[in-house]
Amino acid sequence: MNKNAWAEELTEEWRKALDWLKRNSLLVSALAEVDVLRRALDALCRKVDGKAAAAKTA
Protein backbone atom coordinates (compact mmCIF):
# COMPACT_ATOMS: atom_id res chain seq x y z
CA MET A 1 0.00 0.00 0.00
CA ASN A 2 1.31 3.43 -0.90
CA LYS A 3 0.20 5.67 1.95
CA ASN A 4 1.47 8.77 0.11
CA ALA A 5 -0.98 8.11 -2.72
CA TRP A 6 -3.95 8.79 -0.43
CA ALA A 7 -3.02 12.48 -0.34
CA GLU A 8 -2.99 12.77 -4.15
CA GLU A 9 -6.01 13.77 -6.22
CA LEU A 10 -7.46 11.13 -8.52
CA THR A 11 -6.65 11.49 -12.18
CA GLU A 12 -9.58 11.86 -14.56
CA GLU A 13 -8.87 8.36 -15.89
CA TRP A 14 -9.15 6.82 -12.41
CA ARG A 15 -12.23 8.89 -11.59
CA LYS A 16 -13.97 7.64 -14.75
CA ALA A 17 -13.00 4.03 -13.97
CA LEU A 18 -14.31 4.27 -10.40
CA ASP A 19 -17.53 5.92 -11.57
CA TRP A 20 -18.04 3.08 -14.06
CA LEU A 21 -17.50 0.50 -11.32
CA LYS A 22 -19.98 2.26 -9.06
CA ARG A 23 -22.64 2.32 -11.79
CA ASN A 24 -22.07 -1.29 -12.88
CA SER A 25 -21.59 -3.08 -9.56
CA LEU A 26 -24.06 -4.63 -7.18
CA LEU A 27 -24.11 -3.79 -3.52
CA VAL A 28 -22.54 -6.45 -1.32
CA SER A 29 -25.92 -6.76 0.42
CA ALA A 30 -27.32 -8.17 -2.86
CA LEU A 31 -25.35 -11.36 -2.14
CA ALA A 32 -27.95 -12.14 0.55
CA GLU A 33 -30.28 -13.09 -2.32
CA VAL A 34 -29.76 -16.75 -3.24
CA ASP A 35 -30.09 -16.25 -7.01
CA VAL A 36 -27.55 -13.39 -7.01
CA LEU A 37 -25.08 -15.40 -4.95
CA ARG A 38 -25.49 -18.45 -7.21
CA ARG A 39 -24.83 -16.35 -10.35
CA ALA A 40 -21.72 -14.86 -8.69
CA LEU A 41 -20.38 -18.28 -7.72
CA ASP A 42 -21.10 -19.66 -11.19
CA ALA A 43 -19.26 -16.72 -12.77
CA LEU A 44 -16.21 -17.45 -10.62
CA CYS A 45 -16.04 -20.92 -12.20
CA ARG A 46 -15.52 -19.43 -15.67
CA LYS A 47 -12.55 -17.89 -17.41
CA VAL A 48 -12.82 -14.54 -19.19
CA ASP A 49 -13.46 -16.35 -22.49
CA GLY A 50 -16.49 -18.11 -20.94
CA LYS A 51 -14.91 -21.55 -20.81
CA ALA A 52 -14.94 -23.54 -17.57
CA ALA A 53 -11.99 -22.91 -15.29
CA ALA A 54 -9.91 -25.80 -14.01
CA ALA A 55 -11.32 -27.58 -10.96
CA LYS A 56 -8.32 -26.48 -8.88
CA THR A 57 -8.62 -22.82 -9.84
CA ALA A 58 -8.41 -20.63 -6.76
C-alpha positions in Angstrom: 0.0 0.0 0.0 1.3 3.4 -0.9 0.2 5.7 2.0 1.5 8.8 0.1 -1.0 8.1 -2.7 -3.9 8.8 -0.4 -3.0 12.5 -0.3 -3.0 12.8 -4.2 -6.0 13.8 -6.2 -7.5 11.1 -8.5 -6.7 11.5 -12.2 -9.6 11.9 -14.6 -8.9 8.4 -15.9 -9.2 6.8 -12.4 -12.2 8.9 -11.6 -14.0 7.6 -14.7 -13.0 4.0 -14.0 -14.3 4.3 -10.4 -17.5 5.9 -11.6 -18.0 3.1 -14.1 -17.5 0.5 -11.3 -20.0 2.3 -9.1 -22.6 2.3 -11.8 -22.1 -1.3 -12.9 -21.6 -3.1 -9.6 -24.1 -4.6 -7.2 -24.1 -3.8 -3.5 -22.5 -6.4 -1.3 -25.9 -6.8 0.4 -27.3 -8.2 -2.9 -25.4 -11.4 -2.1 -27.9 -12.1 0.6 -30.3 -13.1 -2.3 -29.8 -16.7 -3.2 -30.1 -16.2 -7.0 -27.5 -13.4 -7.0 -25.1 -15.4 -4.9 -25.5 -18.4 -7.2 -24.8 -16.4 -10.3 -21.7 -14.9 -8.7 -20.4 -18.3 -7.7 -21.1 -19.7 -11.2 -19.3 -16.7 -12.8 -16.2 -17.5 -10.6 -16.0 -20.9 -12.2 -15.5 -19.4 -15.7 -12.5 -17.9 -17.4 -12.8 -14.5 -19.2 -13.5 -16.3 -22.5 -16.5 -18.1 -20.9 -14.9 -21.6 -20.8 -14.9 -23.5 -17.6 -12.0 -22.9 -15.3 -9.9 -25.8 -14.0 -11.3 -27.6 -11.0 -8.3 -26.5 -8.9 -8.6 -22.8 -9.8 -8.4 -20.6 -6.8 
